[in-house]
Amino acid sequence: MNKKIAFASVLICLGAIFRLIPHPSNFTPVAAMALLGGFYFSKKYLAFLVPVLALLVSDFILNNTVNRIFFEDQIGMVLWADYMTFTYTAIVLTVIIGFALSKTSFAGKVAGGSLAASILFFIVTNFGSWLTASFYPKDFTGLLAAYTAGVPFFANTLMSNLLFVGLFVFAIEGALKYSKKAVTA
C-alpha cells in the first residue's frame, strides 16, 4: 500500500471516530473523508469504498446509540434510515469532486473542495429532507421551506469542511514531504 493511501485511510478512520464525539450540528469531517478518497486513492473503487464504509460504521453506531430516539418506530438495529440515502449520495458525489481536484494545489483542494462539497451536501440533503419528511408540502413552497430550514446549518458545514479538509490535506502532504526527506537523508 502506498503512503498516500495509508495516510488517507488513517485520517478517514479518525474522521469516522470524530463523528462519535459530541460536536455542533453539521460540524464533522464527513466531506473531508470523501474528498481524501478522491484526492489520494489511485484505485477508484477504494476511493469510494473506504470513506463510505467508515461513514457506514459510524452511522451504525450513532443510529443505534445517541440517535436511537429518532427511530422509535423501528424495531431492532437501525441498519439504514431514509436520510442516509441522500447523505451517501452527497458523499459519493463528493469523492468525484475529490477526483476532479486531485491535481490542484493545496489551496485548490482545501478551498475548492470545501466549498463545492458544502454546496453539494446542502442541495442534496435538503432536497432529501423535502422528499422524505412528512411536514414539508410536496410542492415548490415545501421545497423552498426545506432549503430555508437548512440555511442555519450551512455555516457549520462550510467551516468544518475548511477545517478538516485543511488539516487532513496538510497532514498528508506534510507526512509525504517528511517521508521523502527521510528517505533521501
N, C-alpha and C positions, 0 to 999 in steps of 0.2 A: 504494500500500500504506500502510495507516495505521501510526502509530508503535508502537502496542501489538503489532501483528503482526510488524513489523520487529524490535523488541527481543526479542520472544519467540522468533522464528526464529533470531536470532543466538545466544541463550542455549541453545536446543535443540541447535544445531550445536556449540557449545562443550561442552555436556554429552556429546555423542557422542564428541568428541575426548578428553575427560577419561577416558572408558572405556578408551582406548588406553594410558593412563599407568598404570604399576603402582600398585595400590591394595589395601587389605584386602578380603577376601571380602565381597560384598554392600554395599560402600561406594561406590556410584555414583549419578549423578544421573538414573537411568532414570525413576523415578517423577516426579521434578521435571519432566523433559522432557514427560511425558504430561500432568501437571497443568497446565503452562503452556499446552498446546494447548487444554485445556478452559476455563482461566481467561480467555484473551486472544484467541482466534481467533473472529471473528464468523461466518466461514464454517465450518460444521460439518465438511465434508469435509477442509478444511485442518487442522482441529484434530486429526484422526486421521492424516492423510497425513504431515505434517511430522515429528512425533515417531516415527512408525513407520518412515519412510524413513531418518531419522537413525540409529535403532536398527539397522535392517537393514544399513546401510553399515558401522557399527562392528562388528556381529556378523560380517559377511562378512570383514572384516579380521582380527578376533580368531580366528575359526574356522579361518582359513587360515594363521595365523602361530603365535602363542603357544599357542593351544588346539588346534592340529592334532593333538597327541598323543592327544587324546580321540576322534579319528575315524580311527584306524588302519585300520579295516575299509572305509573309503570311499576310492574311487579318484577322483582329480581334485579339483576345487574343491568345498568344502563350501558349498552354497547354502542348505541348510536342515537342521536337526537336530531330533530329537524334542523336546528340551527347549524349543525355540523356540516351539512351538505354545502351550505353557502360559504362557511368558513374554509372548508377544504378546497372548494372551487377557487376561492381567492388565493389560497396558499399555493396551489398548483400553478395558477397563472403568475404568481409572484416568482416562482422558480424560473419561469420563462423570462420574466423581466431580468432576473439574475443572469441568464444566458446572454441576453441582449447587451447587458452592461459589463460582462465579464472582462472585456479588454479595455475598459475605460480606466481612468486614473482613480486614485483613492477618493478624491472629491466627487468624481462622477459616480462611483459606486455608492458612496455614502449619501450624497445629496440627491442624486437622480433616483437611486434605488429606494431611498426612504420616502421621497415624495410620491413616486409612482406607486409603490406598494401601499401607501396610506390612502391615496385616492381610490385605487382599485378595491381595497378592502372596504372602504366606505360605500362605494357604489354597489358592490356585490352583496355584502352582508345586510345593508339596509333594504335592498331590494328583496332579499330573502325574508327579512322581518315582515315586510309588507305582504309578501306572498303567503306566508305561513301563519302569521298572527291573526287571530280572530277579531281583534279590536281595531284593525285598520280596514276601512271600506275598500273594496276591490275596484277602485276607480282612481283617476288621476289625483283627486284630493287625498285619498288614502295613501297613495304613493308619496305625494309631497309631504304628508304628515310623517311618514316613516323616515324620510330623509331629514326632515326638520328635527325629529327626535334624536337622530344620530349626530347632529352637529356638535353638541357639547362634548362628545367623546372623541371627536376628530383631533383636537389639540393633543390629547394624551397619546393617541395613536401616532401622530407625526413626531412628537417629542421622543417617545420611546423608540421609534424606528431610527431616528437620528442618533440617539444614544447607543442603542445596541448594535446597529449596523456599524457605526463608527468604532465602537470598542472591539467588536468581533473582527472587522476587517483590519484594524490597526494591530490587533493581537496576531492574526495570521501573517500579515505582511511583515511585521516585526520579527516574528519567530522564524519566518523563512529567510529573512536577511541575516539574522543572527546565526542560523544553522549554516548558511553559505560561508559566512566569515569563519566559523569554527572549523569547517572542512578545509578552507584554504590556508588556515593558520598553521 
